[in-house]
Amino acid sequence: MSKRILLAAPRGYCAGVDRAVVAVEKALDLYGAPVYVRKQIVHNKHVVASLEARGAIFVEETSEVPVGATVVFSAHGVSPAVHEEAAQRSLKTIDATCPLVTKVHHEVKRFAEEDLDILLIGHEGHEEVEGTAGEAPDHIQLVDGLDGIDALQVRDESKVAWLSQTTLSVDETLQTVAALKKRFPNLIDPPSDDICYATQNRQVAIKQIAPNSDLVLVVGSTNSSNSVRLVEVSKEYGAKAAYLIDYAAEVKDEWFEGVETIGVSSGASVPEILVDDLLKELARRGFTDIETVTAMEEHLLFAMPPELRKDLKAAGKK
């Protein structure tokens, strides 16, 4: 019997990533190179390198963009201070923030207007967290895991709400929320779950695959929060071993010892070509029987950023 691959579905690009990457491509077509991008448009080495080859210039801060140039804000979102700085520098901005991240920004503003203390569950230093917290820095405290929950101080325990980064582990977030509710019994929930549909769906698929896998390989970059979570969830749900790789060439011979079944998935910012490359490498190693494990179907699409839509329409392009 040939060695088996359990291929997760859904995997790879989500609607927000697709929209952000296409926004940069269309901006390059429309305005010509260079187009500046603040931070990595999405957290994936291959995508960033491909866009650089087409003339995108990635910068860390808006201050590095020449006055009057075009800048795209990444899918992770930016704070109002970044928008302000861009306006001061007369930059043409294209905001490729994922609409699901924008939803969390709106929730922050609403809770802040109600003068609530906001507990933001997320990873310190992550771009999405920095952008979200920047909407109401005086109202937000970051909760990074369970440590430190007991030490949290708020002004009024009856006026506390929680929100979360969109790319976290669903299980871990629920655990953190439960601990926060123990500490603050009147804790107010967001109007809807903040963990994005794509993050949840990819985790659901990997949970089905992991218990039956000797090895799980997740294609994704180390700074991609949702990709890192897939590796963690694989191990939690019974995979004997799980690794994160950017490219097929990174797989190591020693990982395959005694392995009959391999689970394969990819983070929400990973193009399918990288998964195809991995499947070819695994076929070379005798893993030719591929079974797709479908957790659910995804059909969501997001419209292009309005600034870009307007210019594309004016230029007679779609």
C-alpha positions in Angstrom: 0.0 0.0 0.0 1.4 3.4 -0.9 2.1 6.0 1.8 -0.7 8.4 2.4 -1.2 12.2 2.5 -4.2 13.7 4.3 -4.6 17.1 2.5 -6.5 19.7 4.5 -9.3 21.7 2.9 -9.7 24.6 3.3 -6.1 25.7 3.3 -4.0 28.5 1.9 -5.2 31.9 0.8 -8.2 33.4 2.6 -10.4 36.2 1.1 -8.5 39.0 3.0 -5.1 37.8 1.8 -6.2 37.4 -1.7 -7.7 41.0 -1.7 -4.5 42.5 -0.2 -2.1 40.7 -2.7 -4.3 41.5 -5.7 -4.5 45.2 -4.5 -0.7 45.5 -4.7 -0.6 43.8 -8.1 -3.4 46.0 -9.5 -1.7 49.1 -8.0 1.6 48.2 -9.8 -0.4 47.7 -13.1 -2.2 51.0 -12.7 0.4 53.4 -11.3 3.6 51.6 -12.4 6.5 50.8 -10.1 7.5 51.5 -7.5 4.5 51.1 -5.2 5.4 51.2 -1.5 3.9 48.8 1.0 4.0 49.5 4.7 5.1 46.2 6.5 4.8 42.8 4.7 1.5 42.9 2.8 0.8 39.4 4.2 3.1 37.3 6.4 4.6 35.1 3.7 8.2 35.2 2.3 7.3 33.9 -1.1 4.5 36.4 -1.7 6.7 39.3 -0.5 9.6 38.3 -2.8 7.3 37.9 -5.8 5.8 41.4 -5.3 9.3 42.8 -4.8 10.3 41.3 -8.2 7.4 43.2 -9.8 8.4 46.6 -8.3 6.8 46.7 -4.8 9.0 48.3 -2.2 8.4 47.2 1.4 9.1 49.6 4.2 8.7 49.4 8.0 7.2 52.8 8.5 5.3 55.4 6.5 8.1 57.9 7.1 10.2 55.9 4.7 7.8 56.5 1.8 8.8 59.5 -0.4 6.4 62.4 -0.2 3.5 62.1 -2.6 4.1 58.4 -3.5 1.6 55.6 -3.4 1.6 53.4 -0.3 -0.5 50.2 0.4 -1.3 49.4 4.0 -1.0 45.7 4.8 -3.9 43.2 5.5 -3.1 43.4 9.2 -4.4 47.0 9.6 -2.9 50.2 10.8 -3.6 52.7 13.6 -5.2 56.1 13.0 -1.7 57.7 13.7 -0.4 55.9 10.6 -3.3 57.3 8.5 -2.5 60.7 9.9 1.2 60.5 9.1 0.4 59.4 5.5 -1.9 62.4 5.1 0.8 64.8 6.3 3.2 63.3 3.7 0.6 63.7 1.0 0.8 60.0 0.3 -1.8 58.3 -2.0 -3.0 55.5 0.3 -4.6 52.2 -0.5 -5.9 50.5 2.6 -5.7 46.7 2.1 -6.7 46.0 5.7 -8.7 42.8 5.9 -12.4 43.7 6.4 -12.5 41.2 9.3 -9.7 43.2 11.0 -11.5 46.5 10.2 -14.6 45.0 12.0 -12.5 44.6 15.2 -11.3 48.2 14.8 -14.9 49.3 14.7 -15.7 47.3 17.8 -12.8 49.0 19.6 -14.1 52.5 18.7 -17.6 51.6 19.8 -16.5 50.2 23.2 -14.2 53.2 23.7 -17.1 55.5 23.0 -19.0 53.7 25.7 -16.0 54.3 28.0 -15.3 50.6 28.6 -11.9 49.1 29.5 -11.0 46.8 26.6 -9.0 43.6 27.1 -7.5 42.7 23.8 -6.4 39.1 23.5 -3.4 38.8 21.2 0.3 38.5 20.7 2.5 41.4 21.8 4.3 43.1 18.9 2.0 41.6 16.2 1.1 44.2 13.6 -2.6 43.5 13.8 -2.5 44.1 17.6 -0.6 47.3 17.2 -3.1 48.6 14.6 -6.1 47.6 16.7 -4.7 49.0 20.0 -3.9 52.3 18.2 -7.6 52.9 17.8 -8.0 53.6 21.5 -4.7 53.2 23.3 -6.1 54.7 26.6 -8.8 52.1 26.8 -6.9 48.9 25.8 -4.8 46.4 27.7 -3.2 43.5 25.9 -3.8 40.0 27.3 -1.1 37.7 25.8 -2.0 34.3 27.2 -3.2 33.3 30.7 -0.3 34.8 32.7 -1.0 38.1 34.2 -4.8 37.9 34.1 -5.0 38.0 37.9 -2.9 41.2 37.9 -5.2 43.1 35.5 -6.5 46.3 36.8 -9.6 48.1 35.4 -11.4 51.3 36.4 -14.8 49.6 36.8 -15.3 45.9 36.8 -18.9 46.3 35.4 -17.6 48.1 32.4 -15.0 45.7 30.8 -15.2 44.1 27.3 -12.9 41.7 25.4 -11.8 41.6 21.8 -9.2 39.4 20.1 -6.6 39.3 17.3 -8.2 37.5 14.3 -5.6 34.8 13.8 -5.3 33.1 17.2 -5.9 29.6 18.2 -9.7 29.2 18.7 -9.2 26.8 21.7 -6.6 29.0 23.4 -8.8 32.1 23.0 -11.8 30.4 24.5 -9.6 29.3 27.4 -8.4 32.9 27.9 -11.9 34.3 27.7 -13.1 31.7 30.3 -10.2 32.9 32.6 -11.1 36.6 32.0 -14.8 35.9 32.8 -13.7 34.2 36.1 -11.8 37.4 36.9 -14.4 39.8 35.6 -17.9 38.1 35.9 -19.6 41.0 34.0 -17.2 40.8 31.1 -18.9 42.0 27.9 -18.5 39.9 24.7 -17.9 41.4 21.2 -21.1 41.4 19.0 -19.6 38.4 17.1 -16.5 36.2 17.4 -13.3 38.0 16.3 -11.3 35.0 15.2 -11.6 35.1 11.4 -13.5 32.4 9.6 -10.4 31.3 7.7 -8.3 30.8 10.8 -11.2 28.8 12.4 -11.8 26.7 9.3 -8.1 25.8 8.8 -7.9 24.8 12.5 -11.0 22.6 12.2 -9.5 20.8 9.2 -6.2 20.2 10.9 -8.0 18.9 14.1 -9.6 16.2 11.9 -6.2 15.3 10.3 -3.8 15.4 13.2 -5.0 12.3 15.1 -4.4 10.1 12.1 -1.0 11.6 11.1 2.5 10.5 11.9 3.7 13.8 10.7 2.0 17.1 9.8 3.7 19.6 7.5 2.3 23.2 7.5 3.4 25.5 4.7 3.8 29.0 6.1 6.2 31.6 7.4 7.4 31.8 11.0 5.9 35.4 11.4 2.5 34.2 10.3 0.4 33.8 13.4 -2.3 31.6 11.9 0.4 29.3 10.3 2.2 28.9 13.7 -1.1 28.1 15.3 -1.8 25.2 12.8 1.5 23.5 14.0 0.5 24.0 17.6 -3.0 22.7 17.0 -1.6 19.6 15.1 0.5 18.6 18.1 -2.4 19.3 20.6 -4.7 17.0 18.6 -2.4 14.0 18.3 0.0 14.4 15.5 3.2 12.6 16.4 5.3 15.5 14.9 4.5 18.8 13.2 6.7 21.3 11.4 6.3 24.7 9.7 8.1 25.2 6.4 8.3 28.0 3.9 9.3 25.8 1.0 9.4 22.1 0.1 13.2 22.2 0.0 13.2 22.6 3.8 11.9 19.1 4.6 14.4 17.0 6.4 15.1 13.3 5.8 14.9 12.4 9.5 11.3 13.6 9.7 10.2 10.6 7.6 11.5 7.7 9.7 8.6 5.3 10.3 6.1 7.7 8.8 3.2 6.2 6.9 0.7 9.1 6.9 1.4 12.8 6.5 -1.0 15.6 7.1 -0.5 18.7 4.9 -2.0 22.2 5.3 -1.0 25.8 4.7 -1.6 29.1 6.4 -4.0 31.7 5.2 -1.3 33.7 3.5 0.2 30.9 1.5 -0.2 30.5 -2.3 -1.2 27.1 -3.5 1.9 26.8 -5.7 3.9 26.2 -2.5 1.6 23.3 -1.4 1.9 21.8 -4.9 5.7 21.9 -4.6 5.5 20.1 -1.3 3.2 17.4 -2.7 5.7 16.8 -5.6 8.5 16.5 -3.0 6.4 14.0 -1.0 5.5 12.0 -4.1 9.2 11.7 -4.8 9.5 10.1 -1.3 6.7 7.6 -2.0 3.7 9.5 -0.7 1.4 9.3 -3.7 -2.0 8.4 -2.2 -3.7 11.8 -1.5 -6.9 12.0 0.4 -8.5 15.5 0.8 -10.1 16.1 4.1 -12.7 18.8 3.8 -13.8 20.6 6.9 -16.1 23.1 5.1 -16.4 25.0 1.8 -15.3 28.6 1.6 -16.9 31.0 -0.9 -16.2 34.5 0.6 -14.8 37.2 -1.6 -14.0 40.8 -0.6 -14.2 43.8 -3.0 -11.0 45.7 -3.8 -10.2 48.7 -1.5 -12.5 51.6 -2.5 -9.5 54.0 -3.5 -8.3 51.4 -5.9 -11.8 50.5 -7.3 -12.3 54.2 -8.2 -9.0 54.5 -10.1 -9.5 51.2 -11.8 -13.0 52.3 -13.0 -11.6 55.6 -14.2 -8.9 53.7 -16.2 -11.6 51.4 -17.7 -10.1 48.4 -15.9 -11.7 46.0 -13.4 
